[in-house]
Amino acid sequence: MAFSEYALALSGLLGTMLVPFAVLYQMLRLKRRALRIPVRSAPAPRGYKR
């Protein structure tokens, strides 16, 4: 009983910590994707090797 309550509290804590990180990660991915599209369509500047 005590272990299940402990596991429940731990999972709840991890969930509350994970939600903002997941949102931040999704926002960064969307931002990076939005930035990457114009760079790829435009000609690459000299000295830009990737």
C-alpha distances in whole Angstrom, upper triangle without the diagonal:
4,5,5,6,9,10,11,12,14,15,17,18,20,21,23,24,25,27,30,31,31,33,35,35,37,39,40,41,43,45,46,47,49,50,51,53,56,56,56,59,61,63,62,63,65,63,60,59,55
4,5,5,6,9,10,11,12,14,15,16,18,20,21,22,24,26,28,29,30,32,34,34,36,38,39,40,42,44,44,46,48,49,50,52,55,55,55,58,60,62,60,62,64,62,58,57,54
4,5,5,6,8,10,10,12,14,15,16,18,20,21,22,24,27,27,27,30,32,32,33,36,37,37,39,41,42,43,45,47,47,49,52,52,52,55,57,59,57,59,61,59,56,54,51
4,5,5,6,9,10,10,12,14,15,16,18,20,20,22,25,26,26,28,30,30,32,34,35,36,38,40,41,41,44,45,46,48,51,51,51,54,56,58,56,58,60,58,55,53,50
4,5,5,6,8,10,10,12,14,15,16,18,20,21,24,25,25,27,29,30,31,33,35,35,37,39,40,41,43,45,46,48,50,51,51,54,56,58,56,58,60,58,55,54,50
4,5,5,6,9,10,11,12,14,15,16,18,20,22,23,24,26,28,28,30,32,33,34,36,38,38,40,42,43,44,46,49,49,49,52,54,56,54,56,58,56,53,51,48
4,5,5,6,8,10,10,12,14,15,16,18,21,21,21,24,26,26,27,30,31,31,33,35,36,37,39,41,41,43,46,46,47,49,51,53,52,53,55,53,50,49,45
4,5,5,6,9,10,10,12,14,15,16,19,20,20,23,25,25,26,29,30,30,32,34,35,36,38,40,41,43,46,46,46,49,51,53,52,53,55,54,50,49,46
4,6,5,6,9,10,11,12,14,15,18,19,20,22,23,24,26,28,29,30,32,34,35,36,38,39,40,42,45,45,46,49,50,53,51,53,55,53,50,49,46
4,5,5,6,8,10,11,12,14,17,17,18,20,22,22,24,26,27,28,30,32,32,34,36,37,38,40,43,43,44,46,48,50,48,50,52,50,47,46,42
4,5,5,6,9,10,10,12,15,15,15,18,20,20,21,24,25,26,28,30,30,31,34,35,36,38,41,41,41,44,46,48,47,48,50,48,45,44,41
4,5,5,6,9,10,11,13,15,15,17,19,20,21,23,25,25,27,29,30,31,33,35,36,38,40,41,41,44,46,48,47,48,51,49,46,45,42
4,5,5,6,8,10,12,13,14,16,18,19,20,22,23,25,26,28,29,31,32,34,35,37,40,40,41,43,45,47,45,47,49,47,44,43,40
4,6,5,6,9,11,11,12,14,16,16,18,20,21,22,24,26,26,28,30,31,32,34,37,37,38,40,42,44,43,44,46,44,41,40,37
4,5,5,6,9,10,10,12,14,15,16,18,20,21,22,24,25,26,28,30,31,33,36,36,36,39,41,43,42,44,46,44,41,40,37
4,6,6,7,9,10,12,13,15,16,18,19,21,22,24,25,27,28,30,31,33,35,36,37,39,41,43,42,43,46,44,41,41,38
4,6,6,7,9,11,12,13,15,16,17,19,21,22,23,25,27,28,29,31,34,34,35,38,39,41,40,41,43,41,38,38,35
4,6,5,6,9,10,10,12,14,15,16,18,20,21,22,24,25,26,29,31,31,32,35,37,39,37,39,41,39,36,36,32
4,5,5,6,9,10,11,12,14,15,17,18,20,21,23,24,26,27,30,31,31,34,36,38,37,39,41,40,36,36,33
4,5,5,6,8,10,10,12,14,15,16,18,20,21,22,24,26,28,29,30,32,34,36,35,36,39,38,34,34,32
4,5,5,6,9,10,10,12,14,15,16,18,20,21,22,24,27,27,28,31,32,34,33,34,36,35,32,31,29
4,5,5,6,9,10,10,12,14,15,16,18,20,21,23,25,26,27,29,31,33,32,34,36,35,32,31,28
4,5,5,6,9,10,11,12,14,15,16,18,20,22,24,25,26,28,30,32,31,33,36,35,31,31,28
4,5,5,6,9,10,10,12,14,15,16,18,20,22,23,24,27,28,30,29,30,33,32,29,29,26
4,5,5,6,9,10,10,12,14,15,16,18,21,21,22,25,26,29,27,29,31,30,27,26,23
4,5,5,6,9,10,10,12,14,15,17,20,20,21,23,25,28,27,29,31,31,27,27,24
4,5,5,6,9,10,10,12,14,16,18,19,20,22,24,26,26,27,30,30,26,27,24
4,5,5,6,8,10,10,12,14,16,17,18,21,22,24,23,24,27,26,23,23,21
4,5,5,6,9,10,10,12,15,15,16,19,20,23,22,24,27,26,22,22,19
4,5,5,6,9,10,11,14,15,16,17,19,22,22,24,27,27,23,24,21
4,5,5,6,9,10,12,13,15,17,18,21,20,22,25,25,21,22,20
4,5,5,6,9,11,11,12,15,16,18,17,19,22,21,18,18,16
4,5,5,6,9,10,11,13,15,17,17,19,22,23,19,19,17
4,6,6,8,9,11,12,14,17,17,19,22,23,19,20,18
4,6,6,7,9,11,12,14,14,16,19,20,16,17,16
4,6,5,6,9,10,13,12,14,18,18,14,15,13
4,5,5,6,9,12,12,15,19,20,16,17,15
4,5,5,6,10,11,13,17,18,15,17,16
4,6,5,8,8,10,13,15,11,13,12
4,6,7,8,11,14,15,12,13,11
4,7,9,12,15,17,14,15,15
4,6,9,12,15,12,14,15
4,6,9,12,10,12,13
4,7,9,6,9,10
4,6,6,9,11
4,5,8,12
4,6,10
4,7
4
